[in-house]
Amino acid sequence: MSRADTIRRNKESAERMRQHRAETLAVVVSGVCPQCGSRVKRNLALTGWYQCSQYGADGFRADNARPQCSWQGFTEF
C-alpha cells in the first residue's frame, strides 16, 4: 500500500467522522430521537455522548413501558 493510498483513506475517514458528527448534532439540536421519537439526552460518562432516553435496559430507560431504542451518537471526538 502506498503512502498516497494511506493519505486518501485517512481523508475519507475524517470526512465520514465529520459527517457523522454533523448528523448527530442535528439530532441533538432537535432533541428528538430519529429512530423512535423519544427525547434525546446527554450521557455524562464521555464527552459529547448523546443517547435516546429509551436506550438501555429496564430501569435505565425514561419509560420502561415503551420499547428499548438503540440510537446514540457523539458530537465530539
Secondary structure, DSSP 8 states (H G I E B T S, - for coil): --HHHHHHHHHHHHHHHHHHHHHHHHHHHHTB-TTT--BEEEETTSTTEEEETTBSSTTTSS-TTS--B--EEES--
